[in-house]
Amino acid sequence: MAVDAALREAILKKVPQQPPFRFIDEIIEMDENRVTGAYRFKDDEFFYAGHFPGNPITPGVILIEMMAQSGIVALGIYNIMLQKHIGVDDVGKVLTLFSYADQVEFLRPVLPGERVIVHGEKIHYRRGIFKARVSAEGEDGSPICSAILTGAERHE
């Protein structure tokens, strides 16, 4: 069942990463098995000054982090809610932390100002481990990167 806009916004607020290291602006759609999120890379992101001066491109590690924040953290929070039969306010400090990347493939660079759409699809969630197939594309649908990502449930 699709998650309504209010719950998507509440889940987004539970994502623990904050600026300048938050790379998810919105959750466009979500259900138990899938998420679509988006982020626009601002012209003044902190990493562009050194990557690369005069020719800025988004570092691959930032793209992986962006995919993890939508495809592992946000989707993982929703799956924790479902599995534990709790509301978003009860999630508290239960987090799904990105822990592993496999089969990572970069297909093209991301430039300042570009909006990137992330698609995540749950592979499994069991014993506190969340695994998803995640990909990123430009607004025009052009593929950017993909990976199999894993996260671990953590209680604080």
Disulfide bonds with the S-S distance in Angstrom:
none
